[in-house]
Amino acid sequence: MGFLMNHRSAVRYRGYLLLPQSNRSWLVRPERSPMKLLPFRTPNCSLADVKSLLDWRLSQLNENIRAA
């Protein structure tokens, strides 16, 4: 039963899956295609930090689209 203690589930946020890793980093990837933002890993941080990083990356993506 010890293996159940280390089970971590994914968090859905704004169309992305936030997957906690064993080293306390996060893997962020889109739930579906087409991908607007490529999957990326974060450094060691909290869930709130991951969400704010994703929000920032999405805002940068929107700014680049408007500038084009």
N, C-alpha and C positions, 0 to 999 in steps of 0.2 A: 503493500500500500504506500510505500514511501515515494514511488514515482508520481503519485497523484499530487503530492505536495508541491512539486516543481512545475505543474501544469499552469501555463499562462495562456489566456485567450486573446484573440485579436480585438482591436477596437476599431469600429467604423467611424469615420469622420470625413464629412464633405466629399464622399465618393472615393475615399482612400481607405486602405487597411493599414493600421498601425500595429506592427507585430513586435512585441517585446523579445529581445534576444537575451541569451544567458549572461552576457557581459554587461547588462544594463543599458545597452544601446537599443535603437529601434530601427526596424526595416519599414519603410513607407513605400507602398505600391498602390497603384490604382485598382479599384474593384473590377472595372471593366475596360474594354478597349472602346474607342481609340484612346491612346495615352496622350494626354496633353503635357504631362510632366513625367519624366522617366523615374523609375524606382530609385530610391537613395537610402543610405544608412545615416543615422545621426550619431553623434558622440554620446557618451553617458549623460542622460538627462531625464527629467520627469516627463510625465504625460502632457502636462500643461506646456512645457517647453517644446515638445514635439508638435503640438497643435499650433502654437504660435509660429514655429518655423515653417510649417506647411502653409499657414495663412500668408506668411511673408512671401514664400516662393510662388504661391498662386497670384498674389498681387503683382509681383514682378512679371509674371507671365502675361497678365492682363495689360500691364503698362507697355510691354514690348509689342503686343498685338495692336494697341492703340497707336503706337509710334510708327508702325509699318504702313 
